[in-house]
């Protein structure tokens, strides 16, 4: 039987030496994650990322770069494909309520994140490492195709 796959997006948001993370309850455990979530049917990657950041942090952001694509095979045998972006806040003030699964948001330094025992997945620190080492690519690498009638 094939294992389920999920296409997700995540954002590294950095300001003054800190990274914006969300705290969420997963199976009764409080975990840290970047603002992230699933791409919905018919949604492009950029739109999904903007929506997820707004839903999980209450902030509107501008996407400024692309970190890349990661794959994670979870212990539950689900495979996650994650497209990771770099984003910057458009305002310091959160304007929308958070998704019910999100406990709160927090700004942490790299060392504080590295010391956390409950990261949602290894991709959290991996994305931040890639950001820190300048592995950022232009958004133009993403191509959104228009619907084409091939009938």
C-alpha positions in Angstrom: 0.0 0.0 0.0 1.5 3.4 -1.0 2.3 5.8 1.8 0.4 9.1 1.9 2.2 12.2 0.6 1.6 15.8 1.5 2.7 19.0 -0.2 3.5 21.7 2.3 5.0 25.2 2.4 7.0 26.8 5.2 8.4 30.3 5.8 11.6 31.4 7.5 11.0 34.8 8.9 14.0 36.5 10.4 14.4 39.8 12.2 17.1 41.2 14.4 18.8 37.8 15.1 15.6 36.0 15.8 13.2 33.7 13.9 9.4 33.7 14.1 8.1 30.3 15.1 4.7 29.0 16.0 3.9 26.7 18.9 1.2 24.2 18.2 -0.2 21.1 19.9 0.4 17.9 17.9 -0.9 14.7 19.5 -0.8 16.3 22.9 2.8 17.6 22.6 3.7 21.3 22.3 6.0 21.6 19.3 7.8 24.5 17.5 7.5 25.0 13.8 7.9 27.7 11.1 4.6 29.1 9.9 3.7 26.2 7.6 0.9 24.1 6.2 -0.6 22.2 3.4 -1.1 23.5 -0.1 -4.8 23.3 -0.9 -6.2 22.0 -4.2 -6.0 24.6 -7.0 -3.7 26.9 -4.9 -0.3 28.0 -6.1 2.7 27.7 -3.8 3.1 31.4 -3.2 -0.5 31.9 -2.3 -0.5 28.9 0.0 2.5 30.4 1.8 1.0 33.8 2.2 -2.3 32.2 3.5 -0.5 29.9 6.0 1.6 32.7 7.5 -1.5 34.9 7.9 -3.5 32.0 9.5 -0.7 30.9 11.8 0.8 34.2 12.9 -1.8 36.9 12.1 0.9 38.7 10.0 0.9 39.7 6.3 4.3 39.0 4.7 6.2 39.5 1.5 8.0 36.5 0.0 11.6 37.5 -0.7 13.3 34.2 -1.6 13.1 30.5 -2.0 15.1 28.2 0.2 14.2 25.0 -1.6 12.5 21.7 -1.5 12.8 19.2 1.3 11.5 15.7 1.9 10.7 14.2 5.2 9.5 10.6 5.9 7.7 10.8 9.2 7.6 7.9 11.7 3.9 7.5 10.8 5.1 6.6 7.2 3.8 9.8 5.7 6.0 11.6 3.3 6.1 15.4 3.4 7.4 17.5 0.5 8.1 21.0 1.7 8.7 24.1 -0.3 10.4 26.6 1.9 10.4 30.4 1.5 12.0 33.4 3.0 9.6 36.1 4.0 9.6 39.4 5.7 6.8 41.0 7.8 4.9 43.9 6.2 3.9 45.1 9.7 5.0 44.4 13.3 1.4 44.2 14.3 -0.5 40.9 13.9 -3.9 41.7 12.3 -5.7 38.4 12.3 -6.6 35.8 14.9 -4.5 32.6 14.9 -5.7 29.2 13.7 -7.1 27.2 16.6 -4.2 24.7 16.5 -1.7 27.4 17.1 -1.0 28.1 20.8 1.1 31.2 20.2 4.0 32.7 18.2 7.4 33.4 19.5 10.7 34.9 18.3 13.7 32.7 19.1 17.4 33.0 18.4 19.2 30.2 16.4 20.7 28.8 19.6 17.3 28.8 21.4 15.8 26.9 18.4 18.7 24.5 18.3 18.2 23.7 22.0 14.4 22.9 21.6 13.7 19.3 22.2 10.3 19.5 20.4 10.7 20.8 16.9 7.9 19.7 14.6 10.3 18.0 12.3 14.0 18.1 11.3 13.1 20.4 8.5 12.6 23.3 10.9 16.3 23.6 11.8 17.4 22.5 8.3 15.5 25.4 6.7 17.0 27.9 9.2 20.5 26.4 8.6 20.0 26.9 4.8 18.9 30.5 5.4 21.9 31.2 7.7 24.3 29.9 5.1 22.8 32.0 2.3 21.1 29.2 0.4 18.4 31.5 -0.9 17.2 31.4 -4.5 15.1 33.9 -6.5 11.4 33.5 -6.5 11.5 33.4 -10.2 12.5 29.8 -10.0 8.8 29.1 -9.3 6.7 29.0 -12.4 2.9 29.1 -12.2 1.3 27.6 -15.3 -2.0 28.9 -16.5 -4.8 26.5 -17.1 -4.6 25.1 -20.6 -7.5 23.4 -22.3 -6.0 20.3 -24.0 -9.3 18.8 -25.2 
